[in-house]
Amino acid sequence: MSDAMFYSIPNLESDELLELKHITQGYSPEKLHSFIELYKFKRKDPQTGIILGIIPFAVGFHGIQRFYYGHIGMGILYLFTFGLCWIGSIIDLVNNKKLALEANREVMMECVNMNGGVDGTHPTI
């Protein structure tokens, strides 16, 4: 399997790459290409998460990064508590890569399900 296909994903982190390789093991080149195109479209970019985590300190709208990563409840909580008095927003900036990887794990499994798995099986992460 060619790693070059994976490197077409912008800002790919090493942990994310390892998980992608694991779940796409055994994919044909056509199926891998289809999976990667779908994944690129749906994945959450960690750099966008950082930018969205910095914005609240300038405009006061905390929780944007949580909405981006799909944590609607936490986003609403951050919105009404000013990012849990800024502490939660600062912690999110520090843990941004972890938040992005967790969100992208869900995207990976969604893409596997949409792509039909490997021979009808669905690998676990």
NUDRENVO-379811 format. One record per atom (N, C-alpha, C, O): residue in three letters; residue number from 1; x, y, z; chain. Coordinates in Angstrom, 3 decimals, decimal comma. Atoms other than C-alpha are relative to their C-alpha. Example, Ala and Ser with C-alpha at 12.3 -4.5 7.8 and 13.67 -1.06 7.14 Angstrom:
# residues 2
{'ALA' 1 {0,890 -1,190 0,000} 'A'} {'ALA' 1 {12,300 -4,500 7,800} 'A'} {'ALA' 1 {0,900 1,200 0,000} 'A'} {'ALA' 1 {1,936 1,181 0,665} 'A'} {'SER' 2 {-0,820 -1,190 -0,060} 'A'} {'SER' 2 {13,670 -1,060 7,140} 'A'} {'SER' 2 {-0,770 1,090 0,730} 'A'} {'SER' 2 {-0,261 2,198 0,899} 'A'} 
This chain:
# residues 125
{'MET' 1 {0,853 -1,175 0,000} 'A'} {'MET' 1 {0,000 0,000 0,000} 'A'} {'MET' 1 {0,897 1,236 0,000} 'A'} {'MET' 1 {1,896 1,286 0,718} 'A'} {'SER' 2 {-0,809 -1,207 0,139} 'A'} {'SER' 2 {1,354 3,409 -0,925} 'A'} {'SER' 2 {-0,364 1,025 1,068} 'A'} {'SER' 2 {-1,529 1,384 1,237} 'A'} {'ASP' 3 {0,225 -1,039 -1,006} 'A'} {'ASP' 3 {1,795 5,940 1,870} 'A'} {'ASP' 3 {-0,262 1,357 -0,637} 'A'} {'ASP' 3 {-0,759 2,268 0,026} 'A'} {'ALA' 4 {0,170 -1,287 0,682} 'A'} {'ALA' 4 {1,691 8,725 -0,714} 'A'} {'ALA' 4 {-1,452 0,453 0,027} 'A'} {'ALA' 4 {-1,723 1,652 0,090} 'A'} {'MET' 5 {1,423 -0,372 -0,044} 'A'} {'MET' 5 {-2,116 8,614 -0,690} 'A'} {'MET' 5 {-0,344 0,668 1,325} 'A'} {'MET' 5 {-1,116 1,625 1,363} 'A'} {'PHE' 6 {0,290 -0,573 -1,316} 'A'} {'PHE' 6 {-2,173 9,345 3,038} 'A'} {'PHE' 6 {0,558 1,414 0,136} 'A'} {'PHE' 6 {-0,029 2,256 0,815} 'A'} {'TYR' 7 {-0,628 -1,308 -0,125} 'A'} {'TYR' 7 {0,135 12,320 2,658} 'A'} {'TYR' 7 {-0,732 1,081 -0,796} 'A'} {'TYR' 7 {-0,343 2,249 -0,757} 'A'} {'SER' 8 {0,824 -1,013 0,657} 'A'} {'SER' 8 {-2,467 14,036 0,491} 'A'} {'SER' 8 {-0,965 0,651 0,996} 'A'} {'SER' 8 {-1,633 1,633 0,672} 'A'} {'ILE' 9 {0,851 -0,564 -1,054} 'A'} {'ILE' 9 {-4,349 14,694 3,755} 'A'} {'ILE' 9 {0,779 1,127 0,665} 'A'} {'ILE' 9 {1,864 0,883 1,194} 'A'} {'PRO' 10 {-0,740 -1,132 -0,564} 'A'} {'PRO' 10 {-3,346 18,176 4,976} 'A'} {'PRO' 10 {0,131 -0,096 1,518} 'A'} {'PRO' 10 {-0,788 -0,541 2,205} 'A'} {'ASN' 11 {-0,275 -0,070 -1,439} 'A'} {'ASN' 11 {-1,780 18,575 8,446} 'A'} {'ASN' 11 {-0,223 -1,328 0,717} 'A'} {'ASN' 11 {-0,756 -1,352 1,827} 'A'} {'LEU' 12 {0,182 1,332 -0,567} 'A'} {'LEU' 12 {-1,784 14,819 9,109} 'A'} {'LEU' 12 {1,006 -0,234 1,119} 'A'} {'LEU' 12 {2,212 -0,101 0,914} 'A'} {'GLU' 13 {-0,846 0,293 -1,158} 'A'} {'GLU' 13 {-0,425 13,947 12,558} 'A'} {'GLU' 13 {0,409 -1,473 -0,028} 'A'} {'GLU' 13 {-0,277 -2,291 -0,640} 'A'} {'SER' 14 {-0,524 1,372 0,043} 'A'} {'SER' 14 {1,610 10,758 13,137} 'A'} {'SER' 14 {-0,966 -1,003 0,639} 'A'} {'SER' 14 {-1,125 -2,107 0,118} 'A'} {'ASP' 15 {0,963 0,912 -0,635} 'A'} {'ASP' 15 {-0,965 9,199 15,524} 'A'} {'ASP' 15 {-1,175 -0,278 -0,920} 'A'} {'ASP' 15 {-1,650 -1,409 -1,027} 'A'} {'GLU' 16 {1,118 0,134 0,931} 'A'} {'GLU' 16 {-3,714 9,829 13,017} 'A'} {'GLU' 16 {0,398 -0,878 -1,189} 'A'} {'GLU' 16 {-0,393 -1,705 -1,642} 'A'} {'LEU' 17 {-0,497 0,805 1,112} 'A'} {'LEU' 17 {-1,606 8,322 10,215} 'A'} {'LEU' 17 {0,048 -1,474 0,375} 'A'} {'LEU' 17 {-0,366 -2,324 -0,413} 'A'} {'LEU' 18 {-0,065 1,394 -0,444} 'A'} {'LEU' 18 {-0,995 5,139 12,225} 'A'} {'LEU' 18 {-1,387 -0,634 0,075} 'A'} {'LEU' 18 {-1,573 -1,779 -0,336} 'A'} {'GLU' 19 {1,360 0,536 -0,095} 'A'} {'GLU' 19 {-4,703 4,708 12,915} 'A'} {'GLU' 19 {-0,624 -0,178 -1,379} 'A'} {'GLU' 19 {-1,333 -1,154 -1,625} 'A'} {'LEU' 20 {0,512 0,131 1,366} 'A'} {'LEU' 20 {-5,574 5,344 9,273} 'A'} {'LEU' 20 {0,576 -1,232 -0,689} 'A'} {'LEU' 20 {-0,146 -1,975 -1,353} 'A'} {'LYS' 21 {-0,634 1,179 0,599} 'A'} {'LYS' 21 {-3,064 2,722 8,147} 'A'} {'LYS' 21 {-0,596 -1,282 0,562} 'A'} {'LYS' 21 {-0,814 -2,248 -0,168} 'A'} {'HIS' 22 {0,552 1,191 -0,646} 'A'} {'HIS' 22 {-4,473 0,248 10,655} 'A'} {'HIS' 22 {-1,390 -0,342 -0,531} 'A'} {'HIS' 22 {-1,659 -1,492 -0,878} 'A'} {'ILE' 23 {1,378 0,318 0,393} 'A'} {'ILE' 23 {-8,111 0,573 9,670} 'A'} {'ILE' 23 {-0,158 -0,218 -1,504} 'A'} {'ILE' 23 {-1,154 -0,798 -1,938} 'A'} {'THR' 24 {0,116 0,201 1,457} 'A'} {'THR' 24 {-7,422 0,609 5,911} 'A'} {'THR' 24 {0,868 -1,157 -0,482} 'A'} {'THR' 24 {1,024 -1,358 -1,687} 'A'} {'GLN' 25 {-0,812 1,156 0,349} 'A'} {'GLN' 25 {-5,186 -2,450 5,999} 'A'} {'GLN' 25 {-0,840 -0,969 -0,829} 'A'} {'GLN' 25 {-1,943 -1,338 -0,425} 'A'} {'GLY' 26 {0,712 0,939 0,852} 'A'} {'GLY' 26 {-6,234 -4,760 3,192} 'A'} {'GLY' 26 {-0,904 0,651 -1,035} 'A'} {'GLY' 26 {-1,532 -0,050 -1,829} 'A'} {'TYR' 27 {0,807 -0,686 1,003} 'A'} {'TYR' 27 {-8,026 -2,097 1,146} 'A'} {'TYR' 27 {0,692 -0,072 -1,359} 'A'} {'TYR' 27 {1,918 -0,005 -1,444} 'A'} {'SER' 28 {-0,548 -0,083 1,354} 'A'} {'SER' 28 {-7,560 -2,220 -2,601} 'A'} {'SER' 28 {0,350 1,463 -0,262} 'A'} {'SER' 28 {-0,168 2,347 0,419} 'A'} {'PRO' 29 {-0,351 -1,405 0,280} 'A'} {'PRO' 29 {-5,982 0,920 -4,126} 'A'} {'PRO' 29 {-1,211 0,876 -0,317} 'A'} {'PRO' 29 {-1,251 2,042 0,075} 'A'} {'GLU' 30 {1,198 -0,779 0,339} 'A'} {'GLU' 30 {-9,375 2,021 -5,489} 'A'} {'GLU' 30 {-0,819 0,317 1,247} 'A'} {'GLU' 30 {-1,291 1,440 1,428} 'A'} {'LYS' 31 {0,778 -0,195 -1,222} 'A'} {'LYS' 31 {-11,133 1,518 -2,157} 'A'} {'LYS' 31 {0,729 0,951 0,954} 'A'} {'LYS' 31 {0,098 1,769 1,622} 'A'} {'LEU' 32 {-0,790 -0,898 -0,836} 'A'} {'LEU' 32 {-8,282 3,255 -0,308} 'A'} {'LEU' 32 {-0,137 1,437 -0,483} 'A'} {'LEU' 32 {-0,302 2,353 0,323} 'A'} {'HIS' 33 {0,152 -1,345 0,558} 'A'} {'HIS' 33 {-8,504 6,236 -2,652} 'A'} {'HIS' 33 {-1,380 0,564 0,346} 'A'} {'HIS' 33 {-1,502 1,727 0,731} 'A'} {'SER' 34 {1,361 -0,428 -0,319} 'A'} {'SER' 34 {-12,268 6,408 -2,123} 'A'} {'SER' 34 {-0,115 0,368 1,481} 'A'} {'SER' 34 {-0,722 1,381 1,830} 'A'} {'PHE' 35 {0,034 -0,257 -1,439} 'A'} {'PHE' 35 {-11,825 6,195 1,672} 'A'} {'PHE' 35 {0,703 1,313 0,330} 'A'} {'PHE' 35 {0,176 2,131 1,083} 'A'} {'ILE' 36 {-0,786 -1,203 -0,320} 'A'} {'ILE' 36 {-9,143 8,909 1,757} 'A'} {'ILE' 36 {-0,704 1,262 -0,484} 'A'} {'ILE' 36 {-0,693 2,275 0,216} 'A'} {'GLU' 37 {0,738 -1,172 0,492} 'A'} {'GLU' 37 {-11,187 11,303 -0,380} 'A'} {'GLU' 37 {-1,168 0,336 0,918} 'A'} {'GLU' 37 {-1,415 1,506 1,213} 'A'} {'LEU' 38 {1,115 -0,212 -0,916} 'A'} {'LEU' 38 {-14,187 10,829 1,903} 'A'} {'LEU' 38 {0,499 0,528 1,341} 'A'} {'LEU' 38 {-0,091 1,439 1,921} 'A'} {'TYR' 39 {-0,566 -0,405 -1,294} 'A'} {'TYR' 39 {-12,032 11,180 5,018} 'A'} {'TYR' 39 {0,515 1,438 -0,046} 'A'} {'TYR' 39 {0,297 2,204 0,893} 'A'} {'LYS' 40 {-0,504 -1,380 0,127} 'A'} {'LYS' 40 {-10,340 14,366 3,770} 'A'} {'LYS' 40 {-1,139 1,001 0,063} 'A'} {'LYS' 40 {-0,988 2,081 0,633} 'A'} {'PHE' 41 {1,152 -0,897 0,030} 'A'} {'PHE' 41 {-13,768 15,912 3,222} 'A'} {'PHE' 41 {-0,619 0,162 1,390} 'A'} {'PHE' 41 {-1,091 1,247 1,731} 'A'} {'LYS' 42 {0,723 -0,006 -1,262} 'A'} {'LYS' 42 {-15,114 15,010 6,681} 'A'} {'LYS' 42 {0,869 0,262 1,236} 'A'} {'LYS' 42 {0,332 0,588 2,294} 'A'} {'ARG' 43 {-0,855 -0,071 -1,192} 'A'} {'ARG' 43 {-12,076 15,212 9,004} 'A'} {'ARG' 43 {0,087 1,415 0,564} 'A'} {'ARG' 43 {-0,152 2,406 -0,126} 'A'} {'LYS' 44 {-0,172 -1,274 -0,703} 'A'} {'LYS' 44 {-11,469 17,952 11,545} 'A'} {'LYS' 44 {1,483 0,330 0,034} 'A'} {'LYS' 44 {2,286 -0,464 0,523} 'A'} {'ASP' 45 {-1,392 -0,418 0,073} 'A'} {'ASP' 45 {-8,230 19,854 10,996} 'A'} {'ASP' 45 {0,438 0,603 1,337} 'A'} {'ASP' 45 {-0,196 1,540 1,822} 'A'} {'PRO' 46 {-0,457 -0,537 -1,287} 'A'} {'PRO' 46 {-6,259 20,472 14,228} 'A'} {'PRO' 46 {0,375 1,483 -0,054} 'A'} {'PRO' 46 {0,181 2,198 0,930} 'A'} {'GLN' 47 {-0,363 -1,425 0,097} 'A'} {'GLN' 47 {-4,993 23,850 12,956} 'A'} {'GLN' 47 {-1,243 0,884 0,028} 'A'} {'GLN' 47 {-1,217 1,970 0,608} 'A'} {'THR' 48 {1,254 -0,757 -0,071} 'A'} {'THR' 48 {-8,563 25,042 12,442} 'A'} {'THR' 48 {-0,493 0,034 1,436} 'A'} {'THR' 48 {-1,000 1,056 1,899} 'A'} {'GLY' 49 {0,393 0,054 -1,412} 'A'} {'GLY' 49 {-9,302 23,900 16,001} 'A'} {'GLY' 49 {0,775 0,985 0,849} 'A'} {'GLY' 49 {0,210 1,618 1,741} 'A'} {'ILE' 50 {-0,828 -0,980 -0,738} 'A'} {'ILE' 50 {-6,401 26,002 17,319} 'A'} {'ILE' 50 {-0,501 1,415 -0,266} 'A'} {'ILE' 50 {-0,660 2,210 0,660} 'A'} {'ILE' 51 {0,481 -1,344 0,357} 'A'} {'ILE' 51 {-7,628 29,065 15,442} 'A'} {'ILE' 51 {-1,331 0,283 0,694} 'A'} {'ILE' 51 {-1,540 1,363 1,247} 'A'} {'LEU' 52 {1,298 -0,182 -0,647} 'A'} {'LEU' 52 {-11,156 28,538 16,744} 'A'} {'LEU' 52 {0,130 0,064 1,521} 'A'} {'LEU' 52 {-0,729 0,635 2,193} 'A'} {'GLY' 53 {-0,240 -0,091 -1,440} 'A'} {'GLY' 53 {-9,724 28,113 20,246} 'A'} {'GLY' 53 {0,579 1,333 0,423} 'A'} {'GLY' 53 {0,428 1,733 1,577} 'A'} {'ILE' 54 {-0,595 -1,305 -0,307} 'A'} {'ILE' 54 {-7,886 31,449 20,058} 'A'} {'ILE' 54 {-1,022 1,129 -0,151} 'A'} {'ILE' 54 {-0,965 2,118 0,580} 'A'} {'ILE' 55 {0,996 -1,041 0,281} 'A'} {'ILE' 55 {-10,824 33,479 18,693} 'A'} {'ILE' 55 {-0,749 0,478 1,255} 'A'} {'ILE' 55 {-0,948 1,682 1,414} 'A'} {'PRO' 56 {0,764 -0,473 -1,167} 'A'} {'PRO' 56 {-12,755 33,522 22,008} 'A'} {'PRO' 56 {0,726 1,027 0,852} 'A'} {'PRO' 56 {0,085 1,874 1,474} 'A'} {'PHE' 57 {-0,743 -0,950 -0,823} 'A'} {'PHE' 57 {-9,963 35,439 23,724} 'A'} {'PHE' 57 {-0,030 1,406 -0,604} 'A'} {'PHE' 57 {0,218 2,391 0,090} 'A'} {'ALA' 58 {0,088 -1,298 0,666} 'A'} {'ALA' 58 {-10,385 38,228 21,159} 'A'} {'ALA' 58 {-1,435 0,529 -0,019} 'A'} {'ALA' 58 {-1,661 1,725 0,167} 'A'} {'VAL' 59 {1,385 -0,464 0,166} 'A'} {'VAL' 59 {-14,166 38,333 20,750} 'A'} {'VAL' 59 {-0,934 -0,428 1,121} 'A'} {'VAL' 59 {-2,068 0,047 1,187} 'A'} {'GLY' 60 {0,822 0,381 -1,144} 'A'} {'GLY' 60 {-15,470 36,629 23,905} 'A'} {'GLY' 60 {-1,049 -1,056 -0,272} 'A'} {'GLY' 60 {-1,905 -1,288 0,581} 'A'} {'PHE' 61 {0,978 1,048 0,323} 'A'} {'PHE' 61 {-17,467 33,876 22,162} 'A'} {'PHE' 61 {0,660 -1,358 0,215} 'A'} {'PHE' 61 {1,187 -1,953 -0,725} 'A'} {'HIS' 62 {-0,676 1,247 -0,356} 'A'} {'HIS' 62 {-16,160 30,786 23,965} 'A'} {'HIS' 62 {-0,816 -1,205 -0,454} 'A'} {'HIS' 62 {-2,042 -1,141 -0,550} 'A'} {'GLY' 63 {0,662 1,252 0,364} 'A'} {'GLY' 63 {-16,940 27,232 22,870} 'A'} {'GLY' 63 {-0,022 -0,298 -1,479} 'A'} {'GLY' 63 {-0,496 -1,362 -1,876} 'A'} {'ILE' 64 {0,027 0,217 1,449} 'A'} {'ILE' 64 {-16,491 27,622 19,105} 'A'} {'ILE' 64 {0,734 -1,283 -0,355} 'A'} {'ILE' 64 {0,270 -2,047 -1,202} 'A'} {'GLN' 65 {-0,785 1,189 0,302} 'A'} {'GLN' 65 {-13,823 24,901 19,090} 'A'} {'GLN' 65 {-0,774 -1,262 0,375} 'A'} {'GLN' 65 {-0,650 -2,282 -0,303} 'A'} {'ARG' 66 {0,796 1,162 -0,408} 'A'} {'ARG' 66 {-16,175 22,531 20,922} 'A'} {'ARG' 66 {-1,110 -0,287 -1,012} 'A'} {'ARG' 66 {-1,389 -1,447 -1,314} 'A'} {'PHE' 67 {1,000 0,204 1,053} 'A'} {'PHE' 67 {-18,910 23,077 18,341} 'A'} {'PHE' 67 {0,652 -0,620 -1,234} 'A'} {'PHE' 67 {0,079 -1,516 -1,854} 'A'} {'TYR' 68 {-0,727 0,511 1,169} 'A'} {'TYR' 68 {-16,342 22,415 15,580} 'A'} {'TYR' 68 {0,291 -1,486 0,147} 'A'} {'TYR' 68 {0,158 -2,240 -0,817} 'A'} {'TYR' 69 {-0,339 1,405 -0,222} 'A'} {'TYR' 69 {-15,318 19,094 17,141} 'A'} {'TYR' 69 {-1,226 -0,868 0,276} 'A'} {'TYR' 69 {-1,099 -2,072 0,498} 'A'} {'GLY' 70 {1,234 0,766 -0,151} 'A'} {'GLY' 70 {-18,952 18,063 17,556} 'A'} {'GLY' 70 {-0,466 -0,174 1,435} 'A'} {'GLY' 70 {-1,365 -0,975 1,693} 'A'} {'HIS' 71 {0,394 0,066 -1,407} 'A'} {'HIS' 71 {-19,235 18,538 21,320} 'A'} {'HIS' 71 {-0,990 1,134 0,279} 'A'} {'HIS' 71 {-0,641 2,141 0,894} 'A'} {'ILE' 72 {1,012 -1,066 -0,067} 'A'} {'ILE' 72 {-22,447 20,561 21,215} 'A'} {'ILE' 72 {-0,311 0,395 1,442} 'A'} {'ILE' 72 {-0,382 1,582 1,760} 'A'} {'GLY' 73 {0,317 -0,286 -1,399} 'A'} {'GLY' 73 {-23,262 20,251 24,929} 'A'} {'GLY' 73 {1,087 0,820 0,679} 'A'} {'GLY' 73 {0,795 1,794 1,372} 'A'} {'MET' 74 {-1,119 -0,752 -0,587} 'A'} {'MET' 74 {-19,796 21,427 25,994} 'A'} {'MET' 74 {0,104 1,387 -0,632} 'A'} {'MET' 74 {0,462 2,349 0,048} 'A'} {'GLY' 75 {-0,024 -1,302 0,660} 'A'} {'GLY' 75 {-19,972 24,227 23,424} 'A'} {'GLY' 75 {-0,995 0,954 0,623} 'A'} {'GLY' 75 {-0,689 2,125 0,849} 'A'} {'ILE' 76 {1,029 -0,831 -0,635} 'A'} {'ILE' 76 {-23,186 25,510 24,960} 'A'} {'ILE' 76 {0,427 0,377 1,421} 'A'} {'ILE' 76 {0,254 1,518 1,848} 'A'} {'LEU' 77 {-0,480 -0,278 -1,354} 'A'} {'LEU' 77 {-21,719 25,191 28,462} 'A'} {'LEU' 77 {1,088 1,069 -0,023} 'A'} {'LEU' 77 {1,059 2,001 0,781} 'A'} {'TYR' 78 {-1,071 -0,997 0,114} 'A'} {'TYR' 78 {-18,605 27,130 27,412} 'A'} {'TYR' 78 {-0,568 1,362 -0,373} 'A'} {'TYR' 78 {-0,101 2,389 0,118} 'A'} {'LEU' 79 {0,601 -1,255 0,440} 'A'} {'LEU' 79 {-20,776 29,755 25,737} 'A'} {'LEU' 79 {-0,592 0,769 1,179} 'A'} {'LEU' 79 {-0,404 1,980 1,294} 'A'} {'PHE' 80 {0,676 -0,666 -1,108} 'A'} {'PHE' 80 {-22,758 30,484 28,895} 'A'} {'PHE' 80 {0,876 0,211 1,236} 'A'} {'PHE' 80 {0,499 0,968 2,131} 'A'} {'THR' 81 {-0,875 -0,157 -1,173} 'A'} {'THR' 81 {-19,846 30,196 31,368} 'A'} {'THR' 81 {1,323 0,663 -0,366} 'A'} {'THR' 81 {2,289 0,590 0,394} 'A'} {'PHE' 82 {-1,218 -0,643 0,497} 'A'} {'PHE' 82 {-17,261 32,143 29,351} 'A'} {'PHE' 82 {1,173 -0,984 0,005} 'A'} {'PHE' 82 {2,251 -0,700 0,527} 'A'} {'GLY' 83 {-1,046 1,019 0,096} 'A'} {'GLY' 83 {-15,294 28,977 28,662} 'A'} {'GLY' 83 {0,386 -0,523 1,360} 'A'} {'GLY' 83 {1,561 -0,765 1,635} 'A'} {'LEU' 84 {-0,222 0,383 -1,404} 'A'} {'LEU' 84 {-15,704 27,894 32,298} 'A'} {'LEU' 84 {1,038 0,928 0,618} 'A'} {'LEU' 84 {2,064 0,510 1,154} 'A'} {'CYS' 85 {-0,855 -1,085 -0,506} 'A'} {'CYS' 85 {-14,140 31,189 33,316} 'A'} {'CYS' 85 {1,393 -0,034 -0,632} 'A'} {'CYS' 85 {2,397 0,168 0,051} 'A'} {'TRP' 86 {-1,198 0,021 0,849} 'A'} {'TRP' 86 {-11,500 30,887 30,575} 'A'} {'TRP' 86 {0,867 -1,232 0,214} 'A'} {'TRP' 86 {1,660 -1,578 -0,662} 'A'} {'ILE' 87 {-0,863 1,146 -0,296} 'A'} {'ILE' 87 {-9,899 27,845 32,214} 'A'} {'ILE' 87 {-0,226 -1,131 -1,001} 'A'} {'ILE' 87 {0,733 -1,721 -1,499} 'A'} {'GLY' 88 {0,312 1,065 0,962} 'A'} {'GLY' 88 {-11,694 25,348 29,959} 'A'} {'GLY' 88 {0,524 0,319 -1,388} 'A'} {'GLY' 88 {1,008 -0,566 -2,093} 'A'} {'SER' 89 {-0,500 -0,402 1,315} 'A'} {'SER' 89 {-10,765 27,323 26,864} 'A'} {'SER' 89 {1,520 -0,128 -0,081} 'A'} {'SER' 89 {2,057 -0,514 -1,120} 'A'} {'ILE' 90 {-1,460 0,137 -0,024} 'A'} {'ILE' 90 {-7,099 27,378 27,890} 'A'} {'ILE' 90 {0,385 -1,476 -0,047} 'A'} {'ILE' 90 {1,320 -1,851 -0,754} 'A'} {'ILE' 91 {-0,268 1,439 0,014} 'A'} {'ILE' 91 {-7,156 23,632 28,573} 'A'} {'ILE' 91 {-0,245 -0,569 -1,395} 'A'} {'ILE' 91 {0,508 -1,426 -1,857} 'A'} {'ASP' 92 {0,280 0,464 1,368} 'A'} {'ASP' 92 {-8,728 23,071 25,137} 'A'} {'ASP' 92 {1,123 0,373 -0,964} 'A'} {'ASP' 92 {1,438 -0,397 -1,871} 'A'} {'LEU' 93 {-1,138 -0,384 0,846} 'A'} {'LEU' 93 {-5,867 24,988 23,514} 'A'} {'LEU' 93 {1,171 -0,954 0,200} 'A'} {'LEU' 93 {1,832 -1,353 -0,759} 'A'} {'VAL' 94 {-1,102 0,911 -0,306} 'A'} {'VAL' 94 {-3,344 22,762 25,278} 'A'} {'VAL' 94 {-0,289 -1,404 -0,540} 'A'} {'VAL' 94 {0,611 -2,070 -1,050} 'A'} {'ASN' 95 {0,395 1,349 0,416} 'A'} {'ASN' 95 {-5,273 19,564 24,433} 'A'} {'ASN' 95 {-0,596 -0,052 -1,402} 'A'} {'ASN' 95 {-1,325 -0,992 -1,721} 'A'} {'ASN' 96 {0,618 -0,075 1,321} 'A'} {'ASN' 96 {-6,201 20,557 20,882} 'A'} {'ASN' 96 {0,256 -1,239 -0,858} 'A'} {'ASN' 96 {-0,663 -1,737 -1,508} 'A'} {'LYS' 97 {-0,306 1,181 0,824} 'A'} {'LYS' 97 {-4,412 17,636 19,191} 'A'} {'LYS' 97 {-0,800 -1,210 0,458} 'A'} {'LYS' 97 {-1,256 -2,005 -0,364} 'A'} {'LYS' 98 {0,789 1,113 -0,540} 'A'} {'LYS' 98 {-6,169 15,173 21,489} 'A'} {'LYS' 98 {-1,470 0,134 -0,418} 'A'} {'LYS' 98 {-2,093 -0,849 -0,820} 'A'} {'LEU' 99 {1,387 -0,233 0,412} 'A'} {'LEU' 99 {-9,574 16,743 20,754} 'A'} {'LEU' 99 {-0,188 -0,312 -1,478} 'A'} {'LEU' 99 {-1,183 -0,922 -1,871} 'A'} {'ALA' 100 {0,083 0,248 1,435} 'A'} {'ALA' 100 {-8,877 16,609 17,020} 'A'} {'ALA' 100 {0,080 -1,491 -0,301} 'A'} {'ALA' 100 {-0,677 -1,991 -1,134} 'A'} {'LEU' 101 {-0,144 1,437 0,242} 'A'} {'LEU' 101 {-7,751 12,962 17,141} 'A'} {'LEU' 101 {-1,262 -0,753 0,415} 'A'} {'LEU' 101 {-1,698 -1,665 -0,288} 'A'} {'GLU' 102 {1,237 0,652 -0,442} 'A'} {'GLU' 102 {-10,834 11,929 19,127} 'A'} {'GLU' 102 {-1,128 0,234 -0,998} 'A'} {'GLU' 102 {-1,866 -0,692 -1,335} 'A'} {'ALA' 103 {1,040 -0,308 0,982} 'A'} {'ALA' 103 {-13,133 13,700 16,679} 'A'} {'ALA' 103 {0,269 -0,748 -1,307} 'A'} {'ALA' 103 {-0,661 -1,232 -1,951} 'A'} {'ASN' 104 {-0,335 0,666 1,255} 'A'} {'ASN' 104 {-11,258 12,195 13,727} 'A'} {'ASN' 104 {-0,132 -1,516 0,083} 'A'} {'ASN' 104 {-0,339 -2,170 -0,940} 'A'} {'ARG' 105 {0,274 1,434 -0,155} 'A'} {'ARG' 105 {-11,548 8,672 15,162} 'A'} {'ARG' 105 {-1,446 -0,302 -0,372} 'A'} {'ARG' 105 {-1,729 -1,287 -1,053} 'A'} {'GLU' 106 {1,410 0,175 0,352} 'A'} {'GLU' 106 {-15,305 9,045 14,886} 'A'} {'GLU' 106 {-0,201 0,145 -1,501} 'A'} {'GLU' 106 {-0,973 -0,599 -2,106} 'A'} {'VAL' 107 {0,094 -0,200 1,447} 'A'} {'VAL' 107 {-14,906 10,348 11,343} 'A'} {'VAL' 107 {0,550 -1,219 -0,736} 'A'} {'VAL' 107 {-0,014 -1,640 -1,746} 'A'} {'MET' 108 {-0,579 1,196 0,627} 'A'} {'MET' 108 {-12,677 7,361 10,483} 'A'} {'MET' 108 {-1,010 -1,131 -0,021} 'A'} {'MET' 108 {-1,213 -1,766 -1,056} 'A'} {'MET' 109 {0,967 1,099 -0,070} 'A'} {'MET' 109 {-15,288 4,875 11,668} 'A'} {'MET' 109 {-1,213 0,277 -0,890} 'A'} {'MET' 109 {-1,755 -0,639 -1,510} 'A'} {'GLU' 110 {1,100 -0,375 0,882} 'A'} {'GLU' 110 {-18,019 6,774 9,836} 'A'} {'GLU' 110 {0,374 -0,264 -1,457} 'A'} {'GLU' 110 {-0,438 -0,770 -2,232} 'A'} {'CYS' 111 {-0,461 0,214 1,373} 'A'} {'CYS' 111 {-15,951 6,642 6,638} 'A'} {'CYS' 111 {0,139 -1,487 -0,309} 'A'} {'CYS' 111 {-0,162 -1,919 -1,422} 'A'} {'VAL' 112 {-0,083 1,451 0,193} 'A'} {'VAL' 112 {-15,271 2,911 7,120} 'A'} {'VAL' 112 {-1,386 -0,551 -0,262} 'A'} {'VAL' 112 {-1,575 -1,350 -1,179} 'A'} {'ASN' 113 {1,369 0,486 0,184} 'A'} {'ASN' 113 {-19,000 2,294 7,470} 'A'} {'ASN' 113 {-0,577 0,432 -1,343} 'A'} {'ASN' 113 {-1,282 -0,340 -1,992} 'A'} {'MET' 114 {0,499 -0,482 1,285} 'A'} {'MET' 114 {-19,785 4,428 4,426} 'A'} {'MET' 114 {0,693 -0,698 -1,155} 'A'} {'MET' 114 {0,117 -0,850 -2,233} 'A'} {'ASN' 115 {-0,803 0,626 1,045} 'A'} {'ASN' 115 {-17,042 2,678 2,451} 'A'} {'ASN' 115 {-0,165 -1,525 -0,005} 'A'} {'ASN' 115 {0,356 -2,197 -0,896} 'A'} {'GLY' 116 {0,292 1,418 0,004} 'A'} {'GLY' 116 {-18,217 -0,815 3,423} 'A'} {'GLY' 116 {1,025 -0,890 0,668} 'A'} {'GLY' 116 {0,923 -2,110 0,535} 'A'} {'GLY' 117 {-0,985 0,829 -0,685} 'A'} {'GLY' 117 {-15,222 -2,002 5,489} 'A'} {'GLY' 117 {0,855 -0,780 -0,976} 'A'} {'GLY' 117 {0,846 -0,501 -2,175} 'A'} {'VAL' 118 {-0,828 0,883 0,825} 'A'} {'VAL' 118 {-12,807 -4,629 4,185} 'A'} {'VAL' 118 {-0,755 -1,306 -0,142} 'A'} {'VAL' 118 {-0,922 -2,037 0,834} 'A'} {'ASP' 119 {0,745 1,223 0,266} 'A'} {'ASP' 119 {-14,764 -7,457 2,577} 'A'} {'ASP' 119 {-1,186 -0,179 0,933} 'A'} {'ASP' 119 {-1,474 -1,291 1,375} 'A'} {'GLY' 120 {1,183 0,049 -0,835} 'A'} {'GLY' 120 {-17,815 -6,598 4,639} 'A'} {'GLY' 120 {0,291 0,036 1,500} 'A'} {'GLY' 120 {-0,639 0,089 2,304} 'A'} {'THR' 121 {-0,332 -0,071 -1,426} 'A'} {'THR' 121 {-15,920 -6,519 7,951} 'A'} {'THR' 121 {0,310 1,452 0,362} 'A'} {'THR' 121 {0,683 2,259 -0,489} 'A'} {'HIS' 122 {-0,261 -1,350 -0,474} 'A'} {'HIS' 122 {-15,509 -3,417 10,041} 'A'} {'HIS' 122 {1,053 -0,079 1,083} 'A'} {'HIS' 122 {0,753 -0,511 2,196} 'A'} {'PRO' 123 {-1,055 0,047 -1,022} 'A'} {'PRO' 123 {-12,166 -3,136 11,852} 'A'} {'PRO' 123 {-0,275 0,967 1,131} 'A'} {'PRO' 123 {-0,992 1,954 0,965} 'A'} {'THR' 124 {0,152 -0,895 -1,143} 'A'} {'THR' 124 {-12,019 -1,566 15,266} 'A'} {'THR' 124 {1,303 0,754 0,204} 'A'} {'THR' 124 {2,378 0,309 -0,197} 'A'} {'ILE' 125 {-1,184 -0,831 -0,282} 'A'} {'ILE' 125 {-9,662 1,161 16,380} 'A'} {'ILE' 125 {0,386 -0,218 1,439} 'A'} {'ILE' 125 {1,355 0,373 1,915} 'A'} 
